Amino acid sequence: MNKTDRMLAIVLELQRKELLRAEDLAAIFETSVRTIYRDIQALSESGVPIIGATGIGYSLVDGYFLPPVNFTAEEAVTLLIGTDWIEQHFDAGYGAKAQSSQKKIEAILPQSAREEVERIRSTMKLVTANGYQISDDELRFMELIRSALIEKRKVSFHYVKSLPEADGNRHSFRVVAPYGLVLVQGTWTLLAHCDLRNELRHFRLSRMKELTLLQEEYRLPDDFHLKQYKPPDDRNIQVRILADTSIRDKMMESRNFFMEKIEEHPDGLLVSLRVRHPEDLLKWVLGWGGDVVVLEPDSLRKFVREEAQKMLERY
């Protein structure tokens, strides 16, 4: 951190904590106490009203705030929840920036607003979707992919597909031009133009191995905008499941990605889903045990029967 950034950060810390010793500031910014003394003197000479007392610490004159930005408590909570979310779901680089942003937002709030924000935040909690925790490999891949997106460089990796190819192979080597990162139901996915398939493809970071940032550059199409991009929906297989009324609430809350609608039925709940492959739903269906019955397609009913037979043989 250079001197200018550190001096600004010192002011922000004093706005947040009200009273700090030179030793505290030196520990925060990993520098010497002597350097902090020089920074405080420079800030005072530049007009920042810092009060210092030997053996007690430094503080800012009441009413001094930097920068002159005003947030309502609700606006501040919105921003802080956003930084909490980024800290949980992004890599370490953005996690550190999220923490830094939190401190800056808190620092520019008057004491009364800061207390109200803390009361509101204490009533909310972000929980990772389905208990899923991003792995260290995925975090590292995110950093590499972010670099590739910024520098417009291709990446290569080994990829494991959920379903095998016609030859039974699930593994492949890909070289792609990254177009963007998308978080879908708690899972980070890379949208990229694949050299092997010569088209846009989606790749889950959790299925990547040996990701490498290449020197080869690429050009993003002028007409591509990630926010406007909508992937083609090739889920053309209709699945209908009848669920027992005893799991009504759990079924309503499950929010399966493939689910289209849930309707009342004389015998329970009629659940309609649309998938690319019937087996995409196999584990989800089995997870409900005997509380659900697959009505269609017959191929999924067959998969369930075969899997249930394997389970029976094991037990």
N, C-alpha and C positions, 0 to 999 in steps of 0.2 A: 504494500500500500504506500503510495507516495505521500509527501507531506501535506499537499492540498486536500487530498481525500481524507487523510487522518484527522486534519483539523476540523473539517466538516463533520466527520463522524464523532469527534469529541463533543462538539456542540449538541449533536443529536443525543448522545449518551447523557449529557447533563440535563437535557430537557426531559429525558425519560426517568432518570434516577434522582434528580434534584440535588443530590450531594454525593460527590465521589472524591476519593483521595487520589493523589498522583500515582500511588502504587496500584490502585484499582485500575486506573486508565492504562498504565503500563502493562498490566497483565492482560487486559482486554485486547490491546493492539500489538502485544508481543514486541514491545520495545523497551527502552530504558526509562527510568524515572527522569533522568536528566533531559531526555528528548521531550517528555511530556511537559516539563517546566518551560522549555523553549517554545513549544506549541502554544501553551497557555499564554505566555508573554506576547507571542505574535498575534493571537486572537484578541487580546486586550488592546494592543496597539492599533488593531484594525477596527476597533469600535464595538466588539462583542462585550457586553457588560457581565464579566465574570467576577465573582466575589471569592476570595481565597482567605482561609483562616488556618494558621499553622496548627498542625495536629488534628484538624477537623476535616478539611477537604475543600473542594471547589463547588460552587453552585452558580446558577444564572440568576440575574435580577428578576424578580417576579414580573410576569407579563411579557417577557421576551420570548418570542417564538420564531423559529426558522425552519422551513420557508413559510411565507404567509399563505398557507392553504388551509381552508376550513372544511371539515367533514362533519356531517351529522353523525350521531352514534350509529344509526342504521347503515350509513354509507361506509363507515369505518369497519363495522362488523362484516359487511359484504366483502370488503377488500381483504380483511384478515382471514376470513374463512377460505377465500381463494388462495392465499399464501399457505394456509394449512394443507389444503388439498394438493397443491404443487409439491410441498415438502414430502408428502406421503407417496405420491405417484410418479415423481420425476427422479432423475438421477441426482447424484451428490452435488454436481455443479449447480443445478437449478435449486436444489434443496437449500444450499448455502445462501443463494440469492433470495430465496423466499424468507429465510430467517432475517436477512439484512433488511428486506422490505418491511417485515413486521416491525422491526425496531424503529424504522424511519416513520412509519405510519403512527405508531404509538407516541413517538417523540413529538410530533406536531399537534397532538391533541391536548387541549387544556386538561388540568387535573380532573375536573368534574366530568368531562366527556370521557376521559380515560377510564374512570371508575365505572361509568355506565356501560361502556363497551365491555369491560371485563365481566360485569354482571351478566350481560347478554350472552357473551361467549361461553360462560360457565354453564349455560343451559343447553349447549349444543355440542355434539360430538360427531366426528366423521369416522365411519367404520369401513374398512376395506371391503369391497364387494365380495360376497361369498367367502370371506375369510382368506382370500387369495393374497399372498405376499409375493411381490416381484423378486426374482432371484438376483444374485450378484451378477451373473452373466448378462441378464436382461438389462440391468442398470448400466453395465459397461457397454453393451451394444447400443443403448440409447445415446450415450455420449459420442460414440463413433459415427452413428447415423446422423446425429445433429451436425457433426463436423462435415459429413458428406453432403448434407443438404445445403449448408452455408457455402461450402467451397465448390459445390456442383461437381463432385467426384463420385465415381461408381464404387460399389462395394461388392464383395464376393462372400459366399458362405455355403455351407452344407445345410440342406433343408430336409426335414423329416415330415412327410405328408401324413395326414390322418388316415387316408385310404391308399392302398397300394395301386400302382399302375397296372396295366394289362399283364405285364410280365411278373407281377407280384412284388416289384421293388418299391419301397417307400422312400428311399433316399435319393437325393439328387444334388448336383453342384450348380449353383446359380451365380451369375454376374448380372447385377441390376443397376439401374439409374434411379435413385430414391426421389420420390415426388412428395412424400409427406408421411408423418407419423399420426396414427389415429388410435384413440383409446376406445375399444368396443367391449362393453360389459366387463370392465376390469382388466382386459387383456390388450397390451400394446401390439399394434399391427403396422407393418411397413407397407405403404402403397408405393409400388415401384414398377418401372418398365423393365420387363425381364428379357434379357438377350436370348435366352433359350426358347421362350415361347413367342417372342416378338410382340408382346402386348402387355397392358397393365395387369399386374397381379397383386394379390394380397398375401403377405407373409407374416405369420405370428413370430414375435421375437422369441417366445418360449420354445419354438421348434427349430431355431437356428443354432448352428455350431460353427466355430472357427470363423467368425465374422472378421473380414479384413477390409481396411480402407485402401482403395487402389489409387494409382496416379492418374488413370484415365478419366478425363473430364466428359461432361455431357451438357446438353442444353435443354432446359425445361421448355416445353412447347408454349408459345405465346398465348394460346387460348386455354391453357390449363390453370384452373384456380381451385385450390384444395377445398375451400369453403363451399364452392358451388358443385363440387364433384359428387355424383351419385353413382355408386357402383351398379352395374346391370344386375337385375334380380333374376337369377336362374333357378330359383327354388320352385320347381314345377310339379313336385309330387305332393299331393294332398294327403294328410294324415288325420284320421278322426279317432279320438279316444274317449271312452266312457269312464268317468271317474266316480267313485263312491261319494255320497254326500258327506261322509265323515271327514273327508279331507278337503272340503270346500274352501276353507280359509287358506290352508297351505297351498292349494292349487292356485287360488287367486293371487297369492303373494309370490309364487314361484317366478313369474315373469320370464319364462323361457324365451330365448331369442327367436325361436321359430314359431311361437304361438301367435295366432291371428285373432281368435275370439273364444270366449267361453259362454255357453248357453245353458239355460235350465232345461232339464229333460226329465220325463216321468221316472226314469230309472237312475237319475243322478245328474252329473254335469257332462255336457257334450263339449269336448275340447277339440278345436280345429287348429291344425298346424300345417306349415308348408316347408318342405325341405328339398335339398338337392339329392340326398341319398337316404333311404329309409333307416339305414344303420346309424345315421347321425343321432337318432333319438333312442337308440337301444339302451344305453346306460341310464338315460333319464327315465325311460319307461320302467326299467327294472328297479329303479330306486323307489318307486311307489309300491312295489310288492304286489299283493293281491288286491289292492284298492283301485286298480285301473285295468281296463280291458281294451286292447287295440281292436277297433272295428275294421279299419282299412289303413293301408293296403295289405294284401295277403302276404307280401314279401316281409313286411315288418313283423306280422304275426308269426311267420316262420322263424325269423331271427330270434324272437322272444322264446319260442318253444325250444329251439336248439340250445339257447343259452341256459334256459331253466333246466334242461336235461343235463347239461354239463355240471351245473351247480348241484343237482340231485345226486349225480355220480360221485361228486367230491364229498358229499355229506352222508 
